[in-house]
Every structure is written in C-alpha cells, then in structure tokens.
Amino acid sequence: QVRLVESGGGLVQAGGSLRLSCAASGSIFSIGRMGWYRQIPGKQRELVATITSGGDTNYADSVKGRFSISRDNAKRTVYLQMNSLKPEDTAVYYCNALLNYLGRWGQGTQVTVSS
C-alpha cells in the first residue's frame, strides 16, 4: 500500500524551530513533486512549500526566508525546516506527493507555536 507518513510536529515557543519529515512507502516506481500544506480549523488548506523532483522550490509568501523544503530521493523523504516560528504558523501540516502519478496526502501532524 502506497502511503505518506509525517513526523516531527509538536509544541514550540515563538522564535523556535521544528523539522518535519514525510516518508513515502510501499510499491513506488515514480515520485514527482512533493510538498507541504497546512490547515487551521475552519479554513481552507493552504500551500506552504513544494519541491520538484529536480529540486526546484516554491514557497508561500508568509514563510519565505523562514522555512526551507528539501528532499532525499534515495530515502523517498521530504523535509520542512521551520525557523523563526510564529503563533500564526500553528496548524496541522500535511505532506503531499505525486506517487506513481497520483496525488497522495499524509495523515497530518500538528504544529503549535506558543507566544
């Protein structure tokens, strides 16, 4: 079964850092663009950052200069390094990836930033 599993969320004080990881598992022959999205209760899920298989990145304006996305193709893993965290970064963070040409979502991991 093809799936994505996130880890690394938690509670951190404003100004702190967290690193999220998302590993793809199962019978996978192709991994395309990977990315991170986040969602606050009652609001739409929004893009945080994406990275192509070639390493091209894209960031939401709200996280530029603070967050960094990277991937390890050998490990089938995408990372999100989050620095200078703000209370407004509090959300459930979801991993997304194109696996075997189909979009997949992880189960989500909670990130809470206290002021």
C-alpha angles and dihedrals in degrees: 000000000000114000147149122231122195128202140168104067123132147116120313136165121250110278092030132115139239133180120213123200130195122189126193118216139179134050100339126165099165135034117184130170116353128194153157128246131178137207135197117202110272094016135092121265110261135202117254103173142332135198128196125221087259093054101257110148137204128190138191110248090241093064102034111127093015105059129051127194123203138161140209107209093191090057093038087230136135123199135200116201109198119194133173090023119200131202088249089063088070108121145105107282118213129196118220129189141167102239119180087347093303125107114242134186131209123226094258134246126230120239116189122184116193123207 
